[in-house]
């Protein structure tokens, strides 16, 4: 007996076939950055079912799907931004994130409902974009009560949102006891319902108080004063995970206007326009040195760029600041495994290893030679599907 597809089934099969085939791909002749910066000078990556089936030197023993000759290019794990503020022109913004090499993005706060809808549009293929993880609204802890804080967590859990937005603490002189009471309540509710609580602590007093009260996810490096080695060691012992927007206090050029005037990351004058500024642009120095202090203490410092403007320009601005205090090998760890660890996804993304999701960026140069080679990817692959081809 022959099985005959009905018209609706035929359509579904036709639509499914390209997506399935797109998850099978073989990359050959590539320089491959594996784990935390070790290198295979000439190797291959085989992808099956959207996951990495093999990473090895030389030619693949058993290629799959489309074969991509990456001679002269470097394969690196897809970039991750764990704190991106999503704007209104979402379709173009999502494409530009892919163009920059980002394959996973945690939103930096906002109304959760449209973020969930955007995630679903990306998942269904209606919008071309990175893997999007929605978060909740930005919350001022000083304006919350224990009950409103718990209600916020319950709302997010009902929506299937796994992270709060940033819970903002008072930086100077530091958070009040009432703020910490609300934080403890939200952390308690979050543990019960599986919602990660992200805290915005931009001074050392806010950072130390938040960690002492149980916070384990911090979305910013303090940029108001110095972190001591002892404070950094306390965070490492507490297994705190921290995101950095190291370029927060550094001036931006050529993004908002081509007039060679320094601007803050929202387009306002620099340094007077720096949010909660301490004067003179000193935030740039605090962010850079504090990031290194935490990193050296063993705190997994991840990437959360905290930008809203064009992703390729934002990436270039951020990496220039990283380059001051981090080596290329360190930068690999920050962008990849450390940020994946912040998201609880270190077993799935962040490095090019067998069994992980096939999120791959092909670069025209060697990223170990300088941050400028991280820019302008030639190809971006998301779970084995080519989503950007600029060759």
N, C-alpha and C positions, 0 to 999 in steps of 0.2 A: 504493500500500500504506500503510495507516494504522499508525502506531506506537502500541502500547498499553503503558502503564506497568504493570509488575508491582507488586503490593502493596508490596513492600519499597522499590522505586524511588519509588513515589508518596509513601511516608512520608518518605524522604530528601529528596525535592523539596519537600514541604510544610514540613519543618523548615528547609530551606535558604532558602526564599523570604523569610521575614521578616528573616533576618539580612542578606541581600543588599540588600533594600529599605531596611533601616535605615541602610545606608551612603550613601544618597542623601538629602541634606537641603539646604535653603536657608534662611539666616538673613537677615532684612531689617530695616531701620530700626535698626540697632545702631550704637552707638559702638564702634569697633574699635581696639584697641591692637595695632599692628603693629611688627615688628622690635624695637628696644630702647626703645620708648616713644613713638614718633611715633603720631599719632592721626588716624583718619578719623572725623569727627564723626557722619556718618550714612552708613552703607554696608551692603554685603551680602557674605555669604560663601556660595559654592556648593560643595557637597561631592559628589563622585562617586567611587564605589569606595573609600570610606573615606579619601580624600585630598582636600585643598583644591584645587578646580579654579579658583577665582578669589576674589580679595579686592579689592573696588573700592568707590569712593564711589557713592552713589545706588542705583538699583534694578538687579538683575541682568539682563543681556541674555538669559540662557538659564537659568532656574531648574531645579532638579532635586529630585525626591522631595517630602517633606513640607516645607511652608513654615512657618517659625517667625517670627512678628512679635516682634522684640526691642525695640520702642519703649520708651525709658526705661532700657534695659539696656546694659551694656558687655560686649563679647566680648574675652576675653583667652586666651592659650594655656593649656592644661591645666597645672596645677601639677606640679612634680617634686620628690620627696624621695629623695635618693641615699643616705640612711643611716637607714632605719627598722627598728627592732628589732621583729620580728613576734612577737606573743604567742600564747596558746593558743586564744583565742576567735576563730579566724581569719575565719570567715564574717562575723560582725558587724564585726570590725575592717576587713575589706576594704570592706564597704559604707560604713563611716564615713569611710574614706579618700576614697571617691568623693564622699560628702556634703560633705567639706571642699574638694573641687575637685582632688584629686590623681588624675592619669591615668597617671603612671609612677612606680614605686617600686623602688629597689634595696634589698634587705634588708640590715640592718646586722650580719649574722653569725648563726650558729646552725647546727645540723646541716643540711647541704645537701639530704639526701634528702627530708624533708618539705616543704622550700621548693620543690623541683622539682615535687613532687606538687601543691602548692597552685597553683603557676604553671600546671600542666597543667589543673587543675580550672577555673581562671579562663578559660584559653584555650578549653576545651571548652564553657563556658557553665554548668557545674555550680555555680560560685560567681560572684557578681557582685562584681567587683573591678577595680582598676586593672591596667595592664600591669605585671606583677611580674617583676623580674630577681633570681634567687636568687644568694646568695653563699655562701662557705664559713664554717667555724667561726672564732670569735674565737681568736686564737693569741697566746700569750706567747712572744716570741722568745727570752727568757732560758731557756725550758724546751725549746727545739728544738735539733736538730743539723742540719747541712747535709743529711744524708740524709732525716731525718724531714720537713724543710722541702720538699725536692724531692718526696717521696712525697705530701705534702699537695696540691701542685700537680697531680701526675699523677692523683690521685683526682678532683679537681675537673674536670679535662679529660675524664676518662672519663664523668663524669656530665653533661657538657655545660654546666657552670657556668663562667661567663666572668670571675668576680671572686672573689678570696679574701675572707674576712672581714677585719676589721681586725687587722693584725699589730702587737701592742702592744710599744712600746719603753719602756725605763725612762726616766721623765721627769727625775728628779733623782737623782744629778747629771747623768745622761745615759746613753745606751745604751753597753754594753760592746762591745769589739771582737768578741767572740764573737757578740753579737746582730747586728752588722753583717755578719759572715761568713755567718750564716744568711740574712740579708736578701739579700745578693748572690746566694747560691745560688738562692733562691726567685725572684728577679727573672730570673735566667738561665733557669730552668726555665719560668717564665711566658712569657718571650719565645718560647721554642721551641714552646710548646703553646697560645699564644693566651689565657692567663689573666692578667687584670689584677691586679697586686699592690697592695693598699691598706694604707697604713701609718698607725698610730695614734701620733702624735707630739704630745704636749700641752705640751711645753716647747720653748723656742727651741733648746736644745742638741740635743734629740732631732730636731727639725725639720731643722736644719742638717746633722746627721750623716746622716740618712736620705736627704736630697737629694744630699749629696756622694757617697753610695754607690749612687746610681742610681734612687732612688724618684721616681716622677712623679705618684703619686696619694696625697694625704694626706687622711684623713677628718676631721681636726679642726684648728681654729685653736689655736695654743698659748694656754693659759689659766693658765700658771704664772708668766709674766714677760713683759716687753715685747719685741716684734719691732722691730729697728732698720730704718730705711729701707735701709741697706746689705744687711741680710739679706733684706729683701723684694725688692730688686733682683736678688739672687742667684737667688731662686726664679723670678722673671720670666724671667731669662736662660736658666734651665734648663727653661723651659716647664712648670713644675710646675702641677698642677691641685689645688685645695684645696677641701674642703667646710667649711662653718662651721655649728656649732650655737651661734649667738651667745648664745642665752638660757641656755646651760649653767649659768652661775653666778648667774642671776637667780632670785629666789624665785617660787614658784608659789602662787597663791591660788585657793581655791574648787574645786579639782579632786579632791583626795583627801579633803577634809572642808570643810564650810562653816562654819569657825570663825575665819576671818580670821587664821590663823597662817601665817607664811611656811614653805614646804616646798621641799625639793629636788625634782627631777623624778621621783624614785622614791618620794616620799611621806615621806621622812625629814626630820627637822628641818633648817631652814636657819639659818645656814650650816654648822653642825657636821656635817651629813650629806653635804656635797659630796664626791664621790668624789675621792680624792687631793687634797683641798683644801689650799690654802696659808694658810688662815685669814682669817676676817672677811668672806668673800664677795668678796674682791678679784678672783676669777675673772671676775665679771661685767664689770668694767672692762677687764681684759686682753682678754677675748673681743671686746668691742665695738671698742676702739681698734685691736687687732691686725688685725681684719677690714678696717677701713678702710685701715690702712697697706698691707696686701697689695693691696687693690683699687686704691689710688692708684698702686701700683708697676706695675700692669698684669697682676697675677696674676688669672686667672679664678676668682673665688671663687664656689662654688656652694652650693646648699642641701642640707644633710644634718642633719636636726633631732635625730637621736639620741634619740628619745622612744619610749615604749611605751604611754603613756596615750592617751585619746580624741583622735583626729586633729584635729577642729575646735578643741578647747581647746589642743592643742599648737601648732597653727598660729597661733592668736591670741597665745599666749605668746611665740612666736618673733618674730612680726612686730612686736610692741611693742618688742623690743630692736633690731631692724633700724632702726626708725623713729628711734632716737637718733642714728645716724651715717650713714644712707643716705637719699637722696632717693627719691621714688616712682619716678623714672626708673631710678635705680640698682637699686632692688628688682626692677624688671621684668627687668633684665639678670641679676641673681643667680638669681632663681627660674626664668627661662626659658633663654636661650641659654647662660649660663655652666654651669648644671647639666647641660644637654643635652651640652655639650662635655665635661664630666667623664665622661659615660657613652659618649662616642664616637658620639652620636646627634644632633649639631647639624644634620645634613642632613635629619633626620626629624621632630624635635619641638622644642619650646621657643619657637617664634614662629608667628604666623599668616601663612603665606606659601604661595603657589601651589606645589603639589607635595609639601608636607609632610603628615604624617598629621593627620587632622581631629580633634585633641584640643582641645576648646573649652570654656571656662567662661563662662557668662553671669551677670554680677553685677548686682545691683540699683542700684548707684551707680557712681561713677567712681573706679577704683583710683588714679588720679593725684591725687585729692583727699585721700587718706589710707588707711592700711593697713586701717582698719575696714571699708572698702568691698570688701576682698578676702574678707571673711568671709561666710558664709551664701549660697553660690551659689544662683541660681534654677534653673539647668540646667547639667548636665555632659554633655558629648558625648565619647565615646571612639571614635576611628576612624569617625566619622559616625553612631554609634549613641547614642541618648539613654539614658544609664544613670542619671541623676538628673533628675527633673522636680519642682521644688518651687514652681512658679509658683502 
